[in-house]
Amino acid sequence: MSSYVTRKTPGNTAWFTHDRFGMFIHFGLYAQPARHEWIKTNEFIPEEKYNKYFEHFNPDMFDARQWAKTAKAAGMKYAVLTAKHHEGFCMFDSKYTDYKITNTAFGRDLVKEYADAFRAEGLHVGLYYSLIDWHHPDFPIDRLHPRRKDADAEQQDKGRDMKKYAKYMRDQVTELLTNYGKIDILWFDFSYSTPDDYASNPSYSEIKPWMQFKGGKGKEQWEAEELIKTARSLQPDIIIDNRTEIEQDIVTPEQYQVLSWPRHPETNELLVWEACQTFSGSWGYYRDEQTWKSPKMLIDMLINTVSLGGNLLMNVGPTARGYFDKRANNALAVYEEWMKYNSRAIYGCTMAEPEFLDVAPRGTRLTQSADGKRLYIHLMEYPYHYLEMHGMAGKIEYAQFLHDASEILFTEKGSNHFSEGRTKSDDLVVFELPYIKPDVIDPVIEVFLK
């Protein structure tokens, strides 16, 4: 059994730490301008101009069943959809706003169709709910708000009541956790409190003296304790992230690869964690974005994450017509091909035990089954014929390539090569690999341990 014990969580993370791989879906009005999901604030677009996207939104090619089948084929075991992003537009039929998908030409509750379709495919269902709302009339103007540079911004902000907005969030979360069946993950995003010494920090230059809460917002403004209490009263087992500024079930490093398993800053306990990443540089559909990751980068990110005890949540930004574009489908196909043969090294796996990590060969990453019986050596850099691993002699029962179950011969205490310069050691195992790398991104050696 794995010796790694994570910090106890309020929700049920047992399935989560087994499944390891999920799909993030960022979808909203911002798919129409197709130049970043933050376009409303990046380009300071006023409501009357942004409203054209509401008036023309009609993802007529949306097929929730196809989305679900695509995610499942790619090896993803759960998904998280943006029920509401920072623009404030709701992808569900909320009775607390008119700014919702059922009031567009599309006219249907997309969250309902998504939840039903993904659940039908056996996938866990998650919803993203933005704490930020640039449309709501009670959401105070702050350093991220589209209206922050308006000449009359201070006047516009007068009368905005954060308490009314916090109540609006609780009401909508109640809807999401009441009307759509079992929801496994609730992904809040995000807090940005302003530190007391912000005045001396140039990165806070857009904060104005009249802004409420020093131009930021955190757990006190969200009334996060009450928000989380509301969610857990409705669905006690639900997984909630840490972005309300209150520790919950998972920590969520974004757009970077961590170098070690995240730990609690006070207790040093290992945390349940999830890396959220994009195929390109944007979360929403971005027509002209060109920094799409290579197939090897995509697989490397998944392996790196699981080898450090984490989950990977890879994002798709559907087009405004509701389908995944060719570039996204190509990226998903990379995962489909690799996971078809190598998923055993991901599902139910975690960071390898220290005794193996300490002797991991250069250019490899290790994962290990939770029961401790199988070690997976991911060949991120393919070695020339021989792979040496110290500390392994007497521990291996059998070894094979995972993708085709072809035997990997190995010798102990030295190689069977005739060279007098070969390495010899009482604890050494030498795997004999084909000279030519198999036609697989990052081939995996599956080691059955004694």
C-alpha positions in Angstrom: 0.0 0.0 0.0 1.1 3.6 -0.7 2.7 5.2 2.3 1.5 8.7 1.3 -1.3 10.1 3.4 -2.9 13.4 2.5 -4.5 15.9 4.7 -8.1 15.0 5.6 -10.7 16.7 3.5 -14.3 17.7 4.2 -15.5 16.2 0.9 -15.0 12.8 -0.7 -11.7 12.8 -2.6 -11.3 9.0 -2.8 -12.6 8.7 -6.4 -10.7 11.9 -7.3 -7.3 10.7 -6.3 -7.9 7.5 -8.2 -9.2 9.0 -11.5 -6.4 11.5 -11.9 -7.4 13.1 -15.2 -10.3 15.5 -16.0 -11.6 17.9 -18.6 -12.0 21.6 -17.9 -14.5 23.4 -20.2 -14.6 27.2 -20.4 -17.6 28.2 -22.4 -19.5 31.5 -22.5 -20.3 34.6 -24.5 -16.5 35.3 -24.8 -16.3 32.4 -27.4 -17.8 34.9 -29.9 -15.2 37.6 -29.9 -12.8 34.6 -29.6 -9.9 36.5 -28.2 -9.6 35.5 -24.5 -12.2 34.9 -21.8 -11.1 38.1 -20.1 -11.9 40.2 -23.1 -14.6 42.2 -21.3 -12.1 43.7 -18.9 -9.0 43.5 -21.1 -10.6 45.7 -23.6 -12.8 47.7 -21.2 -16.0 46.8 -23.0 -19.1 48.5 -21.6 -22.3 46.5 -21.0 -24.2 48.0 -24.0 -21.4 46.9 -26.4 -20.8 43.5 -24.7 -24.6 42.9 -25.0 -24.2 42.1 -28.7 -22.7 38.8 -27.7 -25.7 38.0 -25.6 -28.0 38.9 -28.4 -26.2 36.7 -30.9 -25.2 33.7 -28.8 -26.5 30.5 -30.3 -24.2 27.5 -30.1 -26.4 25.5 -32.5 -23.8 22.7 -32.9 -23.6 22.0 -29.2 -24.0 18.3 -28.5 -23.4 17.4 -24.8 -23.3 13.7 -25.7 -20.5 14.3 -28.1 -18.6 16.3 -25.6 -18.9 13.5 -23.0 -17.9 10.8 -25.5 -14.9 12.8 -26.5 -13.8 13.3 -22.9 -14.2 9.7 -22.1 -12.3 8.6 -25.2 -9.4 10.8 -24.2 -9.2 9.0 -20.9 -10.7 11.7 -18.8 -12.8 10.5 -15.8 -14.5 13.8 -14.8 -15.2 17.2 -16.1 -15.7 20.8 -14.8 -17.9 23.2 -16.8 -18.1 27.0 -16.4 -21.7 27.5 -15.1 -20.8 31.2 -14.8 -17.5 32.9 -15.7 -16.3 36.4 -14.7 -18.5 38.0 -17.4 -21.5 37.1 -15.3 -23.4 35.2 -18.0 -25.1 32.0 -16.7 -25.1 28.8 -18.7 -28.0 27.6 -16.7 -31.6 28.6 -16.1 -31.3 30.7 -13.0 -34.4 32.4 -11.6 -32.2 35.1 -10.1 -31.0 36.7 -13.3 -32.2 37.4 -16.9 -28.5 37.2 -18.0 -28.7 33.5 -18.8 -28.5 31.1 -21.7 -32.2 30.3 -21.7 -32.9 34.0 -22.7 -30.6 33.7 -25.8 -31.5 32.4 -29.2 -30.2 29.0 -28.0 -32.9 28.8 -25.5 -31.8 25.7 -23.6 -30.2 25.0 -20.3 -26.7 23.9 -21.3 -25.7 22.9 -17.8 -28.5 20.5 -17.5 -27.6 18.8 -20.9 -24.0 18.7 -19.9 -24.6 17.1 -16.5 -27.0 14.5 -17.9 -24.7 13.6 -20.8 -21.5 13.3 -18.8 -23.2 11.4 -16.0 -24.6 9.0 -18.6 -21.1 8.2 -19.8 -20.0 7.4 -16.2 -18.0 10.6 -15.7 -18.0 12.6 -12.5 -19.7 16.0 -13.0 -18.2 19.3 -11.8 -19.2 22.9 -12.1 -17.1 26.0 -12.1 -18.8 29.1 -10.6 -17.0 32.5 -10.8 -16.9 34.5 -7.6 -16.3 37.5 -9.9 -19.2 39.0 -11.8 -18.6 42.0 -14.1 -22.3 42.2 -15.1 -24.1 42.1 -11.7 -25.2 45.7 -10.6 -24.1 45.0 -6.9 -20.6 43.8 -7.7 -18.3 46.6 -6.6 -15.9 48.0 -9.2 -12.3 46.9 -8.4 -8.9 46.7 -9.9 -10.0 43.8 -12.3 -13.4 45.3 -13.3 -14.0 46.5 -16.9 -15.3 49.9 -15.6 -12.3 50.6 -13.4 -10.9 53.3 -15.9 -14.1 55.0 -16.7 -14.1 58.7 -15.9 -17.3 58.2 -13.8 -16.3 54.9 -12.3 -16.6 56.2 -8.7 -20.1 57.4 -9.4 -21.0 54.1 -11.0 -19.8 52.3 -7.9 -22.0 54.2 -5.5 -24.7 52.1 -4.0 -23.2 48.7 -5.0 -23.8 46.3 -2.1 -21.5 43.3 -1.8 -23.8 41.7 0.7 -26.5 41.6 -1.8 -24.1 40.1 -4.3 -22.9 37.4 -1.8 -26.6 36.5 -1.2 -27.0 36.2 -5.0 -24.1 33.7 -5.2 -25.6 31.6 -2.4 -28.9 31.5 -4.2 -27.3 30.5 -7.5 -25.1 27.8 -5.8 -28.3 26.5 -4.2 -29.9 26.2 -7.7 -26.8 24.4 -9.1 -26.7 21.9 -6.3 -30.4 21.3 -6.2 -31.6 21.2 -9.8 -28.9 19.2 -11.6 -28.5 15.9 -9.7 -25.3 14.9 -7.9 -22.5 17.4 -8.5 -19.1 16.0 -7.6 -17.0 19.1 -7.8 -17.7 22.8 -7.2 -14.8 24.9 -8.5 -14.9 28.5 -7.2 -12.7 31.2 -8.9 -11.1 33.4 -7.5 -10.0 35.5 -4.6 -7.7 38.5 -4.9 -7.5 40.3 -1.6 -5.4 43.4 -1.5 -2.5 43.4 1.0 -2.2 46.2 3.5 1.0 47.4 1.9 -0.4 47.6 -1.6 0.3 51.3 -2.0 4.0 50.6 -2.3 3.5 47.8 -4.9 3.4 49.0 -8.5 1.3 46.0 -9.5 -1.7 47.5 -7.7 -1.5 50.8 -9.6 -5.1 50.6 -10.8 -6.5 50.7 -7.3 -8.3 53.9 -6.6 -8.9 55.4 -3.1 -12.7 55.2 -3.6 -12.7 51.4 -4.4 -14.4 49.2 -1.8 -12.2 46.6 0.0 -9.0 48.3 -1.2 -9.8 47.3 -4.8 -9.8 43.5 -4.1 -12.0 40.8 -2.8 -11.5 37.8 -0.6 -13.2 35.4 1.8 -14.8 38.1 3.9 -16.4 39.8 0.8 -17.6 36.5 -0.7 -19.0 35.5 2.8 -17.1 32.3 1.9 -17.9 30.5 5.1 -21.6 30.8 4.5 -21.2 30.0 0.8 -19.4 26.8 1.6 -21.8 25.9 4.4 -24.6 26.3 1.9 -22.9 24.0 -0.6 -22.1 21.3 1.9 -25.6 21.4 3.4 -27.0 20.4 0.0 -24.2 18.0 -1.1 -22.0 17.0 1.8 -19.5 14.9 -0.2 -18.9 17.5 -2.9 -15.2 18.5 -3.6 -14.5 22.3 -3.3 -11.4 24.1 -4.3 -9.4 26.5 -2.2 -10.0 29.7 -4.2 -12.5 31.3 -1.8 -9.4 31.8 0.5 -10.7 29.0 2.8 -9.0 25.7 2.7 -11.3 22.9 1.6 -10.5 19.8 -0.4 -8.1 20.6 -3.2 -5.4 23.1 -4.1 -5.3 24.2 -7.7 -2.0 25.4 -9.2 -2.7 27.0 -12.5 -0.7 27.1 -15.7 2.6 25.8 -14.3 4.1 22.4 -13.4 4.9 22.1 -9.7 8.2 20.5 -8.8 7.1 18.8 -5.6 3.9 17.5 -4.0 2.2 20.6 -2.4 2.1 20.6 1.4 0.2 22.5 4.0 2.2 25.6 5.0 1.6 25.0 8.7 1.4 21.3 9.3 3.5 20.1 6.3 0.9 17.5 5.5 0.5 16.4 1.9 -2.4 18.1 0.1 -4.9 16.7 -2.5 -4.1 18.8 -5.5 -5.0 19.4 -9.1 -3.0 21.2 -11.9 -5.2 23.1 -14.3 -3.7 23.6 -17.7 -4.7 24.7 -21.2 -3.9 23.2 -24.6 -2.9 26.7 -25.7 -2.5 30.0 -23.8 -6.2 30.8 -23.3 -9.0 29.2 -21.4 -11.9 30.4 -23.7 -11.9 29.8 -27.4 -9.2 32.0 -29.0 -9.3 31.8 -32.8 -5.9 33.3 -33.4 -3.9 31.9 -30.5 -0.8 30.0 -31.7 1.0 28.7 -28.7 -0.6 25.2 -28.7 1.4 22.6 -26.9 3.1 19.7 -28.7 1.9 16.1 -28.3 4.9 15.3 -26.1 4.3 18.3 -23.8 0.7 17.2 -23.3 1.7 13.7 -22.2 4.6 15.0 -20.2 2.3 17.2 -18.2 0.0 14.3 -17.3 2.9 12.1 -16.2 4.7 14.9 -14.3 1.5 15.6 -12.4 0.6 12.1 -11.4 4.3 11.4 -10.5 3.9 14.1 -7.8 0.6 12.7 -6.5 -1.7 15.1 -8.3 -4.5 15.3 -10.8 -4.5 17.0 -14.2 -7.4 19.1 -15.4 -6.9 19.9 -19.1 -9.0 22.7 -20.6 -11.1 22.9 -23.8 -12.6 26.1 -25.0 -15.5 25.3 -27.4 -16.2 27.5 -30.3 -19.2 29.8 -30.2 -21.2 27.2 -32.3 -20.6 24.8 -29.5 -18.1 22.3 -30.9 -14.5 21.5 -30.1 -12.3 22.9 -32.9 -9.8 20.9 -34.9 -6.8 21.9 -32.7 -8.6 20.9 -29.5 -9.7 17.6 -31.0 -6.1 16.9 -32.2 -4.9 17.5 -28.7 -7.5 15.3 -27.2 -6.6 12.6 -29.7 -3.1 12.6 -28.4 -4.4 11.7 -25.0 -6.8 9.1 -26.4 -4.0 7.3 -28.2 -1.6 7.3 -25.2 -4.2 6.6 -22.5 -5.7 3.7 -24.6 -2.5 1.7 -23.9 -0.9 3.4 -20.8 -3.8 4.5 -18.5 -2.8 1.8 -16.0 0.2 3.9 -15.2 -2.2 6.8 -14.4 -5.4 5.6 -12.9 -5.1 4.5 -9.2 -1.4 5.6 -9.2 0.5 8.1 -7.3 4.1 9.2 -6.5 6.4 6.3 -6.3 7.7 5.3 -2.9 10.9 7.1 -1.8 13.0 3.9 -2.1 12.3 4.0 -5.9 12.4 7.8 -6.3 15.8 7.9 -4.8 17.2 5.7 -7.6 15.1 6.9 -10.6 17.2 6.9 -13.7 17.9 10.2 -15.4 15.2 11.2 -17.9 12.4 9.2 -16.2 9.4 9.8 -14.1 7.9 7.2 -11.8 4.4 6.4 -10.8 3.3 3.5 -8.6 0.0 1.7 -8.1 -1.7 2.6 -4.8 -1.4 -1.1 -3.7 2.3 -0.8 -4.2 2.5 -3.9 -6.4 3.5 -2.2 -9.7 6.0 0.4 -10.5 5.8 2.4 -13.7 8.9 3.8 -15.3 8.0 6.6 -17.8 10.8 7.0 -20.3 10.6 10.8 -20.9 14.0 10.6 -22.5 14.6 7.3 -24.3 17.9 5.7 -23.3 20.2 3.8 -25.6 19.4 0.1 -25.2 20.3 -0.1 -21.5 18.5 1.5 -18.5 20.3 1.1 -15.2 18.5 1.4 -11.9 20.3 0.9 -8.6 18.6 -0.3 -5.5 16.3 -2.7 -7.4 18.1 -6.0 -7.3 15.9 -8.7 -5.8 12.7 -6.6 -6.0 11.5 -7.4 -9.5 9.3 -10.3 -10.5 8.7 -9.3 -14.2 9.0 -6.3 -16.5 7.2 -5.4 -19.7 6.4 -2.4 -21.9 2.9 -1.3 -20.9 1.7 -0.4 -24.4 2.0 -3.9 -25.8 2.9 -6.2 -22.9 6.1 -7.2 -24.5 8.7 -8.5 -22.1 11.6 -6.4 -21.0 14.6 -8.5 -20.2 16.7 -7.4 -17.2 19.8 -8.6 -15.4 20.8 -8.0 -11.8 24.1 -6.8 -10.4 25.3 -5.9 -13.9 24.4 -6.0 -17.6 24.9 -9.0 -20.0 27.1 -6.8 -22.2 30.6 -8.1 -22.9 32.2 -4.7 -22.3 34.7 -4.5 -19.5 33.5 -1.0 -18.8 30.0 -2.1 -17.9 28.5 -1.1 -14.5 28.5 -3.7 -11.8 26.8 -3.4 -8.4 25.1 -5.8 -6.0 21.9 -3.6 -6.0 21.8 -2.9 -9.7 19.2 -3.9 -12.2 19.8 -3.3 -15.9 16.8 -3.3 -18.3 17.5 -4.2 -21.9 15.5 -2.1 -24.2 15.1 -2.1 -28.0 17.7 0.2 -29.7 14.9 2.0 -31.5 12.3 3.7 -29.4 8.8 2.3 -29.8 6.4 4.5 -31.7 4.8 5.8 -28.4 5.2 9.1 -26.7 7.0 8.4 -23.4 7.0 4.6 -23.4 6.3 3.1 -20.0 8.0 0.1 -18.4 5.6 -1.8 -16.1 7.5 -3.4 -13.3 5.8 -6.2 -11.3 7.3 -6.0 -7.8 8.0 -9.1 -5.6 
